[in-house]
């Protein structure tokens, strides 16, 4: 229950911040947006239809179509977001911020949108619309949610050119990019993980250091050099970005001829990281 209440607060805050991105920065500066929100904004520019109502209708339709691709929890959370987003779009409709430059509006619009959507996705919800498509792409194609969302959003943004013009289109692309990077930061945080592969004749000593000094697990893989046919044990380790320097120093002290590769890791599930049952 405590976890649900925390998630609910994050969903509400995320919906509010995203609504501010639209009503404070995008619409007053005649910028576009991606996905259903972009279509909603275009409808407002062309017909003066209320974004709160159009957003609710379109998102509800897409949720009905795509609910089978989402978990029960995600569907419930998305319904909550759809309702609160429409409410906040309505109540913040008259709010105004007048930056001197549209580029500032684009940047801060992206930041607000990224924070809002990031908070929603982080606790397992979506803003429906293209976020549902991004979730499907992430689940079945292995795409990053943030970049899948950017891909689908750019399709709508491209079509908005005929309504908002070329300059506003470019600013909208900037807003989307800033939003994507901000959302990625909110979802993944500062503690990015790295996968490290180490090949060394002193693998036992290195593994001992990592296990007892860094308190990290080590997987030992069996391999051999193709040319020499010499059998070698390969260490595979998952650590945070901040621990890379410490690990390199340990390896250097033990074996200066060790071979090390470092890879970026987007998601790590399992003991010591993210509980797989909660992902």
C-alpha positions as CSV (number, residue, x, y, z in Angstrom):
1,X,0.0,0.0,0.0
2,X,2.9,2.4,0.9
3,X,4.5,1.7,-2.5
4,X,1.2,2.4,-4.3
5,X,0.7,5.7,-2.5
6,X,4.3,6.7,-3.4
7,X,3.6,5.8,-7.1
8,X,0.3,7.6,-7.1
9,X,2.0,10.8,-5.8
10,X,4.7,10.5,-8.6
11,X,2.0,10.0,-11.2
12,X,0.2,13.1,-10.1
13,X,3.3,15.2,-9.9
14,X,4.5,13.9,-13.3
15,X,1.1,14.7,-14.9
16,X,1.1,18.2,-13.4
17,X,4.7,19.0,-14.6
18,X,3.9,17.6,-18.1
19,X,0.8,19.8,-18.3
20,X,2.9,22.8,-17.4
21,X,5.3,22.0,-20.3
22,X,2.3,22.2,-22.7
23,X,0.4,25.2,-21.2
24,X,3.4,27.3,-20.1
25,X,5.9,26.7,-22.9
26,X,4.6,24.9,-25.9
27,X,1.2,26.4,-26.8
28,X,2.0,30.1,-25.8
29,X,5.0,30.0,-28.2
30,X,3.2,28.1,-30.9
31,X,5.5,25.1,-30.7
32,X,4.5,21.5,-31.4
33,X,4.9,18.3,-29.5
34,X,5.1,14.6,-30.2
35,X,2.6,11.8,-30.1
36,X,-1.0,12.4,-29.0
37,X,0.0,15.6,-27.3
38,X,1.3,16.9,-30.6
39,X,-2.0,16.0,-32.3
40,X,-3.9,17.7,-29.4
41,X,-1.9,20.9,-29.9
42,X,-2.4,20.9,-33.6
43,X,-6.2,20.5,-33.0
44,X,-6.0,23.5,-30.7
45,X,-4.2,25.6,-33.3
46,X,-6.6,24.7,-36.1
47,X,-10.0,24.4,-34.3
48,X,-9.4,25.8,-30.8
49,X,-10.5,22.5,-29.3
50,X,-9.7,22.2,-25.6
51,X,-6.4,20.2,-25.2
52,X,-7.7,18.6,-22.0
53,X,-10.7,17.1,-23.7
54,X,-8.9,16.1,-27.0
55,X,-6.1,14.6,-25.0
56,X,-8.4,12.5,-22.8
57,X,-10.4,11.1,-25.7
58,X,-7.4,10.2,-27.9
59,X,-5.4,8.7,-25.0
60,X,-8.4,6.7,-23.9
61,X,-8.8,5.3,-27.4
62,X,-5.2,4.3,-27.7
63,X,-5.2,2.7,-24.2
64,X,-8.2,0.5,-25.2
65,X,-6.3,-0.5,-28.4
66,X,-2.9,-1.1,-26.7
67,X,-3.9,-2.3,-23.2
68,X,-3.2,-6.0,-24.0
69,X,0.5,-5.0,-24.5
70,X,0.8,-3.6,-21.0
71,X,0.7,-5.1,-17.6
72,X,-2.3,-4.7,-15.3
73,X,-0.4,-2.3,-13.1
74,X,0.7,-0.2,-16.1
75,X,-2.9,0.0,-17.4
76,X,-4.2,1.2,-14.0
77,X,-1.4,3.7,-13.7
78,X,-2.0,5.0,-17.2
79,X,-5.7,5.5,-16.5
80,X,-4.7,7.6,-13.5
81,X,-2.3,9.6,-15.6
82,X,-4.8,10.2,-18.4
83,X,-7.4,11.5,-15.9
84,X,-5.0,13.8,-14.0
85,X,-3.3,15.0,-17.1
86,X,-6.6,16.2,-18.6
87,X,-7.5,17.8,-15.3
88,X,-4.2,19.7,-15.0
89,X,-4.4,20.7,-18.7
90,X,-7.7,22.3,-17.9
91,X,-6.7,24.0,-14.7
92,X,-3.4,25.4,-16.0
93,X,-4.9,26.6,-19.3
94,X,-4.8,30.2,-18.3
95,X,-1.3,30.1,-16.7
96,X,1.3,32.0,-18.5
97,X,5.1,32.4,-18.6
98,X,6.5,34.8,-21.2
99,X,10.2,34.0,-21.9
100,X,11.9,36.6,-24.2
101,X,13.2,33.9,-26.5
102,X,11.3,31.0,-28.0
103,X,14.5,29.0,-27.8
104,X,14.3,29.3,-24.0
105,X,10.7,28.2,-24.1
106,X,11.8,25.1,-26.2
107,X,14.5,24.2,-23.7
108,X,12.5,24.6,-20.6
109,X,9.5,23.0,-22.3
110,X,11.7,20.0,-23.0
111,X,13.0,19.9,-19.4
112,X,9.4,20.0,-17.9
113,X,8.1,17.4,-20.3
114,X,11.1,15.2,-19.7
115,X,10.8,15.4,-15.9
116,X,7.0,14.9,-16.0
117,X,7.1,11.8,-18.4
118,X,10.2,10.5,-16.6
119,X,8.5,10.4,-13.2
120,X,5.5,8.7,-14.7
121,X,7.5,6.0,-16.6
122,X,9.8,5.5,-13.6
123,X,7.0,4.2,-11.4
124,X,5.5,2.1,-14.2
125,X,3.0,4.3,-15.8
126,X,2.7,5.9,-19.2
127,X,1.1,9.0,-20.7
128,X,-0.7,6.6,-23.2
129,X,-0.4,7.8,-26.8
130,X,3.0,7.2,-28.3
131,X,4.3,6.1,-24.9
132,X,2.3,2.9,-25.3
133,X,4.0,2.4,-28.7
134,X,7.4,3.1,-27.0
135,X,6.6,0.5,-24.3
136,X,5.8,-2.1,-27.0
137,X,9.0,-1.3,-28.9
138,X,11.0,-1.6,-25.7
139,X,9.4,-4.9,-24.8
140,X,9.6,-6.6,-28.1
141,X,12.4,-4.8,-29.9
142,X,14.7,-4.0,-27.0
143,X,14.6,-0.2,-27.8
144,X,15.3,2.3,-25.0
145,X,11.9,3.7,-24.0
146,X,13.2,7.3,-24.3
147,X,14.5,6.9,-27.8
148,X,11.5,4.9,-29.0
149,X,9.3,7.7,-27.7
150,X,11.5,10.2,-29.6
151,X,11.1,8.2,-32.8
152,X,7.3,8.1,-32.7
153,X,7.1,11.7,-31.5
154,X,9.2,12.9,-34.5
155,X,6.7,11.4,-36.9
156,X,3.9,13.7,-35.5
157,X,6.3,16.6,-35.3
158,X,7.1,16.3,-39.0
159,X,3.4,16.5,-39.8
160,X,3.0,19.6,-37.7
161,X,5.3,21.5,-40.1
162,X,2.2,22.3,-42.2
163,X,0.6,24.0,-39.2
164,X,3.4,25.6,-37.2
165,X,6.0,26.4,-39.9
166,X,9.6,25.6,-40.3
167,X,11.1,27.7,-37.5
168,X,8.7,26.4,-34.9
169,X,9.3,22.9,-36.2
170,X,13.1,23.2,-35.5
171,X,12.4,24.6,-32.0
172,X,10.0,21.7,-31.4
173,X,12.8,19.2,-32.4
174,X,15.1,20.9,-29.8
175,X,12.4,20.7,-27.2
176,X,11.9,17.0,-27.9
177,X,15.6,16.2,-27.7
178,X,16.0,18.1,-24.4
179,X,12.9,16.2,-23.2
180,X,14.4,12.9,-24.2
181,X,17.7,13.5,-22.4
182,X,16.0,14.8,-19.4
183,X,13.6,11.8,-19.3
184,X,16.5,9.5,-19.6
185,X,18.2,11.1,-16.7
186,X,15.1,10.9,-14.5
187,X,14.5,7.3,-15.4
188,X,18.0,6.0,-15.1
189,X,19.5,8.6,-12.7
190,X,23.2,9.3,-12.2
191,X,24.2,5.8,-11.3
192,X,24.7,4.3,-14.7
193,X,26.0,0.8,-14.7
194,X,29.0,-0.6,-16.6
195,X,29.7,-4.2,-17.7
196,X,33.4,-5.0,-17.4
197,X,35.2,-7.9,-19.0
198,X,38.7,-8.8,-17.8
199,X,41.1,-11.3,-19.2
200,X,44.1,-11.9,-17.0
201,X,46.5,-14.6,-15.8
202,X,45.8,-13.3,-12.3
203,X,42.1,-13.6,-12.5
204,X,41.8,-15.2,-9.1
205,X,43.4,-12.2,-7.3
206,X,41.4,-9.7,-9.3
207,X,38.1,-11.6,-8.5
208,X,39.0,-11.7,-4.8
209,X,39.6,-7.9,-4.8
210,X,36.3,-7.2,-6.5
211,X,34.4,-9.6,-4.3
212,X,35.8,-8.6,-0.9
213,X,37.0,-5.0,-1.5
214,X,34.2,-3.7,-3.8
215,X,31.5,-6.1,-2.6
216,X,30.5,-6.9,-6.2
217,X,29.7,-10.3,-7.7
218,X,32.0,-11.8,-10.3
219,X,31.1,-14.3,-13.0
220,X,33.9,-16.4,-14.3
221,X,33.5,-17.5,-17.9
222,X,35.7,-20.2,-19.6
223,X,37.4,-19.2,-22.9
224,X,40.5,-19.6,-24.9
225,X,42.6,-17.6,-27.4
226,X,41.8,-18.6,-30.9
227,X,45.4,-18.2,-32.2
228,X,47.3,-19.7,-29.2
229,X,44.4,-22.1,-28.2
230,X,45.4,-21.3,-24.6
231,X,42.6,-21.7,-22.1
232,X,41.8,-18.5,-20.1
233,X,39.2,-17.6,-17.5
234,X,37.3,-14.4,-18.3
235,X,35.8,-12.2,-15.5
236,X,32.5,-10.5,-16.1
237,X,31.5,-7.8,-13.6
238,X,28.7,-5.3,-13.3
239,X,29.6,-2.1,-11.4
240,X,28.6,1.6,-11.3
241,X,30.3,4.2,-13.4
242,X,31.8,5.7,-10.2
243,X,33.5,2.3,-9.5
244,X,35.4,2.1,-12.8
245,X,38.5,4.0,-11.6
246,X,38.7,1.9,-8.5
247,X,38.5,-1.4,-10.4
248,X,41.1,-0.2,-13.0
249,X,43.5,0.6,-10.1
250,X,43.0,-2.8,-8.6
251,X,43.7,-4.5,-11.9
252,X,46.7,-2.4,-12.6
253,X,48.2,-3.2,-9.2
254,X,47.7,-6.9,-9.8
255,X,48.4,-7.4,-13.5
256,X,49.4,-4.5,-15.8
257,X,49.1,-6.7,-18.8
258,X,45.4,-7.5,-18.2
259,X,42.9,-7.0,-21.0
260,X,39.9,-4.9,-20.0
261,X,36.8,-3.9,-21.9
262,X,34.1,-1.7,-20.5
263,X,30.5,-1.5,-21.9
264,X,27.6,0.7,-21.1
265,X,24.6,-1.1,-19.6
266,X,21.1,0.3,-19.7
267,X,19.3,-2.0,-17.3
268,X,20.5,-4.5,-14.7
269,X,18.1,-6.8,-13.0
270,X,18.8,-9.3,-10.2
271,X,20.4,-9.5,-6.8
272,X,22.2,-6.3,-5.8
273,X,20.5,-4.3,-8.5
274,X,16.9,-3.9,-9.6
275,X,14.5,-6.6,-8.3
276,X,13.3,-8.4,-11.5
277,X,9.8,-9.0,-9.9
278,X,9.4,-5.2,-9.7
279,X,10.5,-4.3,-13.2
